[in-house]
């Protein structure tokens, strides 16, 4: 959509900073540091977010996923400042948004964030065009004489220009969501925060809305989107999985997708982070392996010794893949060596006994691992026979 290039002129996507705001350390666009959110009701206190640490980079399209009640929407509300953390800190491009007053927050949010809600939240007594112009009026971001034309251009972007002077009740839910996206873009914010934006749309309309988001990311926008749609979640650049108010390790979710969210969270809590220098041995052939290693950064080589004592690289593992499962599954010593390749490697280790327990708890995961073990054993046998 070439119209995007003229509508969104902030090439550096700079966030407007309130005067007097100190810069926070870190390079991420959005950073959450030890964020806790507790709600109180007649039954007592309920902790929704439990020490969340998360970051979102410029230009990312991040999908926030999790079951109902996991804390997804609460997390989004922390970022937008719609709600405040009980404890912890939230920085957006260095601005400590958790310290802003209500008035400062409203002005800052209007200039820097476009928010798309599940239920559209268009003002029913204003026309579609007036709904889009309202953020520009509130933040005084464009000259008054230009606001109408910009509103019409944004409606054209979402293919709703012909309905500009209608009230929200005169159009369908899918059309209202398109207008809500146009309104979120009114002040050309560097980031869009969307809470279940396709939740009330049919699949065809949801696809068109998602395609619009993809185009915005291609133009440099940062989008954080809560979604329950697994097909859409697979198409974002990164997913953030929340279970019971805590973040699941993204590599655990990628490596063992057949686990339940609670099982993924359990594994996340048991992981031990490790670092290996280039060429460093992670598993020695013939040794007893006490861990399964999940690669999170870099590349590792699986190496076999042939009968003539020569080395052969059987496989290369990249982030999201794991090694040590054969030894754990068979209860034998390592049948191959594993070493970091030419760059440093970061991995997380899961204790052998915990991995076995996990497989017993998740029969579907056990079947997947069993198939993988058989496949890798065939690769190793072929390598020894000189077929690889």
C-alpha positions as CSV (number, residue, x, y, z in Angstrom):
1,X,0.0,0.0,0.0
2,X,1.9,3.1,-1.3
3,X,-0.5,5.4,0.6
4,X,1.3,4.2,3.8
5,X,4.5,5.9,2.8
6,X,2.9,9.3,2.7
7,X,0.6,8.9,5.7
8,X,3.4,7.8,8.0
9,X,6.2,10.2,7.7
10,X,8.1,9.6,11.0
11,X,10.8,7.6,9.5
12,X,12.7,7.1,12.8
13,X,9.5,6.2,14.7
14,X,10.6,8.5,17.6
15,X,8.6,8.3,20.8
16,X,7.6,11.7,22.2
17,X,9.1,12.1,25.7
18,X,7.4,14.1,28.5
19,X,9.5,16.9,29.8
20,X,11.6,16.0,32.8
21,X,11.5,12.2,32.1
22,X,14.8,10.4,32.7
23,X,16.0,7.8,30.2
24,X,16.0,4.2,31.4
25,X,18.8,1.8,30.5
26,X,18.2,-0.6,27.7
27,X,17.7,-0.5,23.9
28,X,14.3,-2.2,23.5
29,X,11.3,0.0,22.5
30,X,9.2,-1.5,25.3
31,X,10.6,-3.0,28.5
32,X,8.8,-4.5,31.5
33,X,10.9,-5.1,34.6
34,X,9.6,-7.3,37.4
35,X,6.0,-6.2,36.8
36,X,3.5,-7.5,39.3
37,X,-0.2,-6.7,39.2
38,X,-2.6,-7.6,42.0
39,X,-6.3,-7.1,42.1
40,X,-8.4,-7.0,45.2
41,X,-12.0,-8.3,45.5
42,X,-14.3,-9.5,48.2
43,X,-12.5,-12.9,48.3
44,X,-9.1,-11.2,48.8
45,X,-6.1,-10.5,46.6
46,X,-5.5,-12.1,43.3
47,X,-2.1,-11.9,41.5
48,X,-2.6,-11.6,37.8
49,X,1.0,-10.9,36.7
50,X,3.8,-12.5,38.7
51,X,7.1,-10.6,38.1
52,X,6.9,-10.2,34.3
53,X,10.2,-9.4,32.5
54,X,9.6,-8.8,28.8
55,X,10.9,-6.7,25.9
56,X,9.6,-5.6,22.5
57,X,11.9,-4.4,19.8
58,X,11.3,-1.7,17.2
59,X,9.7,-3.0,14.1
60,X,8.6,-6.3,15.7
61,X,5.2,-7.9,15.2
62,X,4.7,-9.7,18.5
63,X,1.7,-12.0,19.3
64,X,0.8,-12.3,23.0
65,X,-0.9,-15.6,23.5
66,X,-2.3,-17.7,26.3
67,X,-5.5,-19.1,27.7
68,X,-8.4,-17.0,29.0
69,X,-7.4,-15.5,32.4
70,X,-3.7,-16.0,31.8
71,X,-3.0,-12.3,32.1
72,X,-2.7,-11.3,28.4
73,X,-5.0,-8.3,28.5
74,X,-3.6,-7.1,31.8
75,X,-0.1,-7.2,30.3
76,X,-1.3,-5.0,27.4
77,X,-2.9,-2.6,29.9
78,X,0.4,-2.2,31.7
79,X,2.1,-1.2,28.4
80,X,-0.6,1.3,27.4
81,X,-0.9,2.8,30.9
82,X,-4.6,2.0,31.0
83,X,-3.8,0.2,34.2
84,X,-0.8,0.6,36.6
85,X,1.5,-2.1,38.0
86,X,1.3,-3.0,41.7
87,X,5.1,-3.1,41.6
88,X,7.7,-3.1,38.9
89,X,8.7,-0.7,36.1
90,X,7.5,-0.1,32.5
91,X,9.6,1.8,30.0
92,X,8.7,2.8,26.5
93,X,11.7,4.2,24.6
94,X,13.2,5.2,27.9
95,X,10.1,6.9,29.2
96,X,9.0,5.5,32.7
97,X,5.3,5.3,31.8
98,X,4.4,3.9,35.3
99,X,5.4,7.3,36.8
100,X,3.3,9.5,34.6
101,X,0.3,11.3,36.0
102,X,-3.1,10.6,34.5
103,X,-3.0,13.8,32.4
104,X,0.6,13.2,31.3
105,X,-0.3,9.6,30.4
106,X,-3.3,10.6,28.3
107,X,-1.3,13.1,26.2
108,X,1.8,10.8,25.9
109,X,-0.4,7.8,25.0
110,X,-2.3,9.8,22.4
111,X,0.9,10.8,20.6
112,X,2.8,7.5,20.9
113,X,0.4,4.6,20.9
114,X,-2.4,3.5,18.7
115,X,-4.7,1.2,20.6
116,X,-7.1,-1.2,18.9
117,X,-9.7,-2.9,21.1
118,X,-11.7,-6.1,20.6
119,X,-15.0,-4.2,20.8
120,X,-14.0,-1.3,18.6
121,X,-14.9,1.5,21.1
122,X,-16.0,4.0,18.5
123,X,-18.0,6.9,19.9
124,X,-21.5,6.2,18.7
125,X,-22.6,9.9,18.3
126,X,-19.7,10.8,16.1
127,X,-19.3,10.0,12.4
128,X,-16.5,7.7,11.4
129,X,-14.5,10.6,10.1
130,X,-15.0,12.5,13.4
131,X,-13.9,9.4,15.4
132,X,-10.6,9.4,13.5
133,X,-10.1,13.2,13.8
134,X,-10.7,13.1,17.6
135,X,-7.2,11.9,18.5
136,X,-5.7,14.6,16.3
137,X,-7.9,17.2,18.0
138,X,-7.0,16.0,21.5
139,X,-3.2,15.9,20.9
140,X,-3.1,18.8,18.5
141,X,-0.7,16.8,16.3
142,X,-1.8,18.2,12.9
143,X,-2.9,21.7,11.8
144,X,-6.7,21.9,12.1
145,X,-7.0,22.5,8.4
146,X,-5.2,19.2,7.6
147,X,-7.1,16.9,10.0
148,X,-10.1,16.2,7.8
149,X,-8.0,15.3,4.8
150,X,-5.8,13.0,6.9
151,X,-8.9,11.3,8.3
152,X,-10.2,10.7,4.8
153,X,-6.8,9.3,3.7
154,X,-6.8,6.9,6.7
155,X,-10.3,5.8,5.9
156,X,-9.2,5.2,2.3
157,X,-6.3,3.1,3.7
158,X,-8.7,0.8,5.4
159,X,-11.2,0.9,2.4
160,X,-13.9,2.8,4.3
161,X,-13.7,6.3,2.8
162,X,-17.2,6.0,1.2
163,X,-18.7,5.5,4.7
164,X,-16.9,8.6,6.2
165,X,-20.0,10.4,7.3
166,X,-22.0,7.5,8.7
167,X,-22.4,6.7,12.3
168,X,-20.7,3.5,13.7
169,X,-24.1,1.8,14.1
170,X,-24.7,2.0,10.3
171,X,-21.8,-0.3,9.4
172,X,-20.8,-3.9,10.3
173,X,-18.5,-5.1,13.0
174,X,-15.7,-5.8,10.6
175,X,-16.0,-2.4,9.1
176,X,-16.0,-0.8,12.6
177,X,-12.7,-2.6,13.4
178,X,-11.2,-1.2,10.2
179,X,-12.2,2.3,11.3
180,X,-10.8,1.6,14.8
181,X,-7.4,0.8,13.2
182,X,-7.6,4.0,11.2
183,X,-8.3,5.9,14.4
184,X,-5.3,4.2,16.1
185,X,-3.1,5.5,13.2
186,X,-4.4,9.1,13.4
187,X,-1.4,10.6,15.2
188,X,1.1,8.4,13.3
189,X,2.3,6.5,16.5
190,X,5.4,4.4,16.3
191,X,3.6,1.5,17.9
192,X,0.2,-0.2,17.7
193,X,-1.2,-2.2,20.7
194,X,-4.1,-4.4,19.8
195,X,-6.2,-6.5,22.2
196,X,-7.9,-9.4,20.4
197,X,-8.5,-7.2,17.3
198,X,-9.9,-10.1,15.3
199,X,-11.8,-11.7,18.1
200,X,-15.2,-10.7,16.9
201,X,-14.6,-10.9,13.2
202,X,-15.3,-13.7,10.7
203,X,-12.2,-15.4,9.2
204,X,-12.2,-13.5,5.9
205,X,-12.4,-10.1,7.7
206,X,-9.8,-11.2,10.3
207,X,-7.4,-12.1,7.5
208,X,-7.8,-8.6,5.9
209,X,-7.2,-6.9,9.2
210,X,-4.1,-9.0,9.9
211,X,-2.8,-8.2,6.4
212,X,-3.2,-4.5,7.2
213,X,-1.1,-5.0,10.3
214,X,1.6,-6.8,8.3
215,X,1.7,-3.8,5.9
216,X,2.1,-1.5,8.9
217,X,5.0,-3.5,10.2
218,X,6.6,-3.4,6.8
219,X,6.4,0.4,7.1
220,X,8.3,0.4,10.4
221,X,5.5,0.2,12.9
222,X,5.8,-1.9,16.0
223,X,2.8,-4.0,16.8
224,X,2.0,-6.0,20.0
225,X,-1.2,-8.0,19.5
226,X,-3.1,-10.2,21.9
227,X,-4.7,-13.0,20.0
228,X,-6.4,-16.3,20.6
229,X,-6.2,-17.3,16.9
230,X,-3.5,-19.9,16.6
231,X,-3.3,-19.5,12.8
232,X,-2.6,-15.8,13.1
233,X,-0.2,-16.3,16.0
234,X,2.0,-18.5,13.7
235,X,2.5,-15.6,11.3
236,X,3.9,-12.9,13.6
237,X,7.6,-12.4,14.0
238,X,7.6,-13.6,17.6
239,X,5.2,-14.9,20.2
240,X,5.0,-14.3,23.9
241,X,3.2,-17.1,25.7
242,X,1.7,-16.3,29.1
243,X,0.5,-19.0,31.5
244,X,-0.9,-18.3,35.0
245,X,0.6,-14.8,35.0
246,X,4.1,-15.8,34.0
247,X,6.0,-15.8,30.7
248,X,6.9,-19.2,29.2
249,X,10.3,-19.5,27.6
250,X,9.7,-19.0,23.9
251,X,12.1,-21.8,22.9
252,X,10.4,-24.3,25.2
253,X,7.1,-23.4,23.4
254,X,8.8,-23.9,20.0
255,X,10.6,-27.1,20.9
256,X,7.7,-28.9,22.6
257,X,4.5,-27.4,21.3
258,X,2.5,-30.5,22.3
259,X,2.9,-29.7,26.0
260,X,0.1,-27.9,27.9
261,X,0.8,-24.3,28.8
262,X,1.1,-25.3,32.4
263,X,3.7,-27.9,31.5
264,X,5.7,-25.4,29.5
265,X,5.7,-23.0,32.4
266,X,6.9,-25.8,34.7
267,X,9.8,-26.6,32.3
268,X,10.6,-22.9,32.1
269,X,11.0,-22.6,35.8
270,X,13.4,-25.6,35.8
271,X,15.8,-24.4,33.1
272,X,19.4,-23.6,33.8
273,X,21.0,-21.1,31.4
274,X,24.4,-22.1,30.0
275,X,27.0,-20.5,27.7
276,X,29.5,-22.2,25.5
277,X,32.5,-20.8,23.6
278,X,33.0,-21.6,19.9
279,X,34.2,-25.2,19.6
280,X,33.5,-26.0,23.2
281,X,32.2,-29.5,23.9
282,X,28.7,-29.7,25.3
283,X,28.3,-33.5,25.3
284,X,31.2,-35.9,24.9
285,X,30.7,-39.1,22.9
286,X,30.7,-42.1,25.3
287,X,29.9,-40.0,28.4
288,X,26.9,-40.1,30.6
289,X,24.7,-37.1,29.7
290,X,22.8,-35.7,32.6
291,X,20.8,-33.0,30.7
292,X,18.8,-32.3,27.6
293,X,20.1,-29.0,26.1
294,X,17.7,-26.6,24.3
295,X,19.6,-24.3,22.0
296,X,18.5,-20.6,22.3
297,X,21.3,-18.8,20.4
298,X,24.0,-19.9,18.0
299,X,24.6,-23.3,16.3
300,X,25.8,-26.6,17.6
301,X,27.3,-29.5,15.7
302,X,26.6,-33.2,16.3
303,X,29.8,-35.1,15.6
304,X,30.6,-38.8,15.3
305,X,33.9,-40.7,15.4
306,X,34.1,-43.2,12.6
307,X,36.1,-46.5,13.0
308,X,39.1,-44.8,11.4
309,X,38.9,-42.2,14.1
310,X,37.8,-39.4,11.7
311,X,35.1,-37.0,12.6
312,X,31.9,-36.5,10.7
313,X,29.3,-33.8,11.4
314,X,26.0,-35.7,11.4
315,X,23.7,-32.7,12.1
316,X,23.6,-29.0,13.0
317,X,21.2,-27.7,15.6
318,X,19.9,-24.1,15.7
319,X,17.7,-22.2,18.2
320,X,14.6,-24.1,19.1
321,X,16.2,-27.5,18.7
322,X,17.5,-29.7,21.4
323,X,20.2,-32.4,22.0
324,X,20.8,-35.1,24.6
325,X,17.3,-36.7,24.1
326,X,18.7,-40.0,22.7
327,X,20.8,-40.6,25.8
328,X,17.9,-39.6,28.1
329,X,15.3,-41.6,26.2
330,X,17.4,-44.8,25.9
331,X,19.2,-44.5,29.2
332,X,22.6,-44.9,27.5
333,X,25.8,-43.0,27.2
334,X,26.2,-40.4,24.5
335,X,26.4,-41.9,21.1
336,X,27.8,-38.7,19.6
337,X,29.6,-35.6,20.7
338,X,27.9,-32.2,20.6
339,X,30.0,-29.0,20.4
340,X,29.4,-25.3,19.8
341,X,30.1,-24.3,16.2
342,X,32.0,-21.2,15.0
343,X,30.1,-18.8,17.2
344,X,29.2,-18.7,21.0
345,X,26.2,-20.8,21.9
346,X,23.6,-20.1,24.5
347,X,21.4,-22.9,25.7
348,X,19.2,-23.9,28.6
349,X,19.5,-27.3,30.3
350,X,16.7,-29.5,31.6
351,X,17.7,-32.2,34.1
352,X,17.5,-35.8,32.7
353,X,15.1,-37.0,35.4
354,X,12.8,-33.9,34.8
355,X,12.8,-34.6,31.1
356,X,11.8,-38.2,31.6
357,X,9.0,-37.1,34.0
358,X,7.8,-34.6,31.4
359,X,7.5,-37.3,28.8
360,X,5.5,-39.5,31.2
361,X,3.2,-36.6,31.8
362,X,2.7,-35.8,28.1
363,X,2.2,-38.9,26.0
364,X,1.9,-36.8,22.8
365,X,5.3,-35.2,23.5
366,X,6.8,-38.6,24.2
367,X,5.6,-39.9,20.8
368,X,7.2,-36.9,19.1
369,X,10.5,-37.4,20.9
370,X,10.5,-41.1,20.3
371,X,10.1,-40.5,16.5
372,X,12.9,-37.9,16.6
373,X,15.2,-40.4,18.5
374,X,14.6,-43.1,15.9
375,X,15.3,-40.6,13.1
376,X,18.6,-39.4,14.6
377,X,19.7,-42.9,15.4
378,X,19.3,-43.7,11.7
379,X,21.3,-40.6,10.8
380,X,24.1,-41.7,13.1
381,X,24.1,-45.3,11.7
382,X,24.3,-43.9,8.2
383,X,27.2,-41.6,9.2
384,X,29.2,-44.5,10.7
385,X,28.6,-46.5,7.5
386,X,29.9,-43.6,5.4
387,X,26.5,-42.9,3.8
388,X,26.4,-39.2,5.0
